[in-house]
């Protein structure tokens, strides 16, 4: 009687896929925080922390160095994302920072999915500021007023692309859920981009990796042909509930084959501590004693 057998490790398939979920948050969402920071004044500690952690690579000096005026490249193992421009931060002393808890963005915010819509400062035409990311960690306004700094059309005479470095108004750090709005220009009139962090909505896709393990369990015709269900055992003569170790006569004929309802996977050599994976079949499957039977077990982690 077969109770345990080794799985074919060469048939095990492991795949990792990134899944996305759209998050819709607002100023009141639990854990989302907005802070207005001013160098040397209001919340100076926040300003200094941002400066050291993201913009000066640990240097306490934030002016007069060439590295602050050039873009920084972000590299991954398989791809070069592009250029994240950080130099505009150092020309202005006032910023706003928005922090998003990891429970919302998972492993990271998906690139080119971030959008913040300000609800407090519409322009004279009733348009709310809408800022999105370019996929490289830069933020730009999609509807900034050309009369007040941010360029939205070639008619402005400087740049035809609203996602160009001329029009960046902040940075986003995807893996940390940190958004920084810089005071590079005005949204409309006296309203600056660093003012757009008091009443807003956020929309982005979270990114999480799910690893799938697929195990193939193949039963040969001569294996697992005896049931482990004790209700099939012969009762002891005269006893109400006690049974013998033998199957009842009606379950020993050549026409009887057990049904499989559960498959347990154990750590090799450690079967006594119980299964580490238990697969419940959606319905009982009759075990064949004539052909191979293969079960595919998929586990998502």
Secondary structure, 3 states (H helix, E strand, C coil): CCCCCCCCHHHCEEEEEEEEEEEEEECCCCCCEEEEEECCCCCHHHHHHHHHHHHCCCCCCCCCCHHHHCCEEEECCCCEEEEECCHHHHHCCEEEEEECCHHHHECEECCCCCEEEECCCCCCCCCCCEEEECCCCEEEECCCCHHHECCCCHHHCCCCCCCCHHHEEEEEECCCCEEEEECCCEEECCEEHHHCCCCEEEEEEEEEEEEEEEEEEEECCCCCCCCCCHHHEEECCCCCCCEEEEECHHHCCCCCCCEEEEEEECCCCCHHHCCCEEEEEEEEEECCCCCCEEEEEEEEC
